[in-house]
Amino acid sequence: MKNQIQFLKNNPRYIFLIDGLGAILSGVLLSLVLPLFVGLLGMPINTLYILSILPFVYAVYSLLCYFLNPFQWKFYLRVIAAANFFYCVFTMFYLVLNLEQTTVICEIYFVLEMIVVVSLASFEWKLTKS
């Protein structure tokens, strides 16, 4: 694990790749997979589509940063880290807004997603401090 962390510190552009691919995964799950199980989740389909917008926007940003490899990468990494934190707040807002109709499975899914995103965002933020 230390080797992977050291690798990312030495090659920060790859954290943008990880972030971008993770955002694509979130966007696809929210817009294509989870709507198939809306009855099981209880989350309105329109809310799932709304929540899928930010991950796709973040994916474009992160993948552009990966391919362009900006010299001032710390600034760009701070931007996506802050955006990821915002996404979690945004998701929590919609989860609480629909809490009466969501199921435990839905709540577990979104809490786990937020744990992953906050962990990634925290790691990204720490990378900008080193």
Buried (B, 14 or more C-beta within 10 A) or exposed (E): EEEEEEEBEEEBBEBBBBBBBBBBBBBBBBBEEBBEBBEEBBBBEEBBEBBBEBBBBBBEBBBEBBEEEBEEBBEBBBBBBEBBBEBBEBBEEBBEEBEEEBBEEBBEBBEEBBEBBBEBBEBBBEBBEE
